[in-house]
Amino acid sequence: MSNPNPASHEYLRSAVLTATPEQLQLMLYDGAVRFATRGLEALRARDREAAFNALDRAQQIVLELDNGIRREVNPTVADQMRALYHFVYRRLIDANIHQDVVALEEALRILRHMRETWILLLEKLQQERRGPVSAGPETSAASAPFVAEA
């Protein structure tokens, strides 16, 4: 489904080109969840073509997430993430081939959890980059509330 609005296409292009690697990862998770959700809705509506198209997009995004793993940073975590991406990819394929709602719900549940975990990690990194907040003697970095950057 292509977007006929050139302004929104240009906005998306600009967002991708100016995003940090962390933001790009979040965009991939967002896309995988969005397309898997569309696929689930299409499966429930028995629209095989729409389901195929949405699930194919979700599969491609999961492959991109897998391809972005840098094993040299932490081989153990990288191998665990790769196994998880492969599992999600296989469940998306099962859902697509067999019109399996249960497989898709399982993949979607994992993708949503991974997305939420990534957001928590980004918030933690953002807090660490700011350093401890000194609002008083009893305030420590651990007890400082999260404040969004402007």
Secondary structure as UniProt FT lines:
FT   HELIX           6..18
FT   HELIX           21..44
FT   TURN            45..46
FT   HELIX           48..67
FT   TURN            71..73
FT   HELIX           75..98
FT   HELIX           101..130
FT   TURN            137..138
FT   TURN            141..143
//
